[in-house]
Amino acid sequence: QSLELELERVVGQFQETRDRMRLLARSSAERFRQVWIVNEEEAKALIREVLDADRIIHVQQLGMPWEEPQFWFMDNVGPLGGSQEKREAMELASKLLEGG
């Protein structure tokens, strides 16, 4: 009977720890995303400045027509990575949290 009580206590502690780990992982992931987005916006602003300088040099100094290049990452918001990669990472994290 004391072993059963001890088992219940340990299982409860395990579940509590697992729930804390999940919460921490979620909050860490959200914080990472927020920091990424701030850094990404700063980088995009710097890229826009460089493109503006490039345009000025082409048009005013060289007298050449200028076309703005299309960069795929200028339309991106948030960390890179496909949904397949994210799904695989979530599956792995779930297995690790469950002790598998």
C-alpha positions as CSV (number, residue, x, y, z in Angstrom):
1,Q,0.0,0.0,0.0
2,S,2.9,2.4,0.8
3,L,4.4,1.5,-2.6
4,E,1.2,2.4,-4.3
5,L,1.1,5.8,-2.5
6,E,4.7,6.4,-3.5
7,L,3.9,5.5,-7.1
8,E,1.0,7.9,-7.2
9,R,3.2,10.6,-5.7
10,V,5.9,10.0,-8.2
11,V,3.5,9.8,-11.2
12,G,1.9,13.1,-10.0
13,Q,5.4,14.8,-9.8
14,F,6.2,13.4,-13.3
15,Q,3.0,14.8,-14.8
16,E,3.6,18.2,-13.1
17,T,7.1,18.3,-14.4
18,R,6.0,17.4,-17.9
19,D,3.4,20.1,-17.8
20,R,5.9,22.7,-16.7
21,M,8.3,21.6,-19.4
22,R,5.6,21.9,-22.1
23,L,4.7,25.4,-20.8
24,L,8.4,26.4,-20.8
25,A,8.9,25.1,-24.3
26,R,5.9,27.0,-25.6
27,S,6.9,30.3,-23.9
28,S,10.5,29.9,-25.1
29,A,9.3,29.2,-28.7
30,E,7.0,32.3,-28.6
31,R,9.8,34.4,-27.2
32,F,12.2,33.2,-29.9
33,R,9.6,34.0,-32.5
34,Q,9.1,37.5,-31.1
35,V,12.9,38.2,-31.1
36,W,13.2,36.7,-34.6
37,I,10.5,39.0,-36.0
38,V,12.1,42.1,-34.4
39,N,15.5,41.2,-35.8
40,E,14.0,40.4,-39.2
41,E,12.3,43.8,-39.4
42,E,15.5,45.6,-38.5
43,A,17.3,43.6,-41.2
44,K,14.6,44.4,-43.8
45,A,14.9,48.1,-42.9
46,L,18.6,48.0,-43.5
47,I,18.1,46.1,-46.8
48,R,15.6,48.8,-47.9
49,E,18.2,51.5,-47.2
50,V,20.8,49.7,-49.2
51,L,18.3,49.2,-52.1
52,D,17.5,52.9,-52.0
53,A,21.2,53.8,-52.1
54,D,21.6,51.4,-55.1
55,R,18.7,53.0,-56.9
56,I,20.1,56.5,-56.3
57,I,23.6,55.4,-57.6
58,H,22.1,53.8,-60.7
59,V,19.7,56.6,-61.6
60,Q,21.6,59.8,-60.5
61,Q,25.2,58.8,-60.8
62,L,25.3,56.3,-63.6
63,G,22.2,57.4,-65.5
64,M,21.1,53.8,-65.8
65,P,17.6,52.5,-65.3
66,W,17.1,50.6,-62.0
67,E,14.7,47.8,-61.2
68,E,14.1,46.7,-57.7
69,P,15.2,43.1,-57.2
70,Q,12.7,40.7,-55.8
71,F,13.9,38.9,-52.8
72,W,11.7,36.1,-51.4
73,F,12.8,36.7,-47.8
74,M,11.5,40.3,-47.9
75,D,8.0,38.8,-47.9
76,N,8.7,36.3,-45.2
77,V,7.6,37.0,-41.6
78,G,8.9,34.8,-38.8
79,P,11.4,32.0,-38.6
80,L,12.1,29.9,-41.6
81,G,11.3,26.3,-42.0
82,G,8.5,24.3,-43.6
83,S,5.5,22.8,-41.9
84,Q,7.0,19.4,-42.4
85,E,10.1,20.4,-40.4
86,K,8.0,21.9,-37.6
87,R,5.8,18.8,-37.5
88,E,8.8,16.5,-37.2
89,A,10.3,18.7,-34.4
90,M,7.0,18.7,-32.5
91,E,6.7,14.9,-32.8
92,L,10.3,14.4,-31.5
93,A,9.7,16.9,-28.6
94,S,6.5,15.1,-27.7
95,K,8.2,11.7,-27.6
96,L,11.0,13.1,-25.5
97,L,8.6,14.7,-23.0
98,E,6.7,11.4,-22.7
99,G,9.9,9.5,-22.0
100,G,10.0,7.7,-25.3
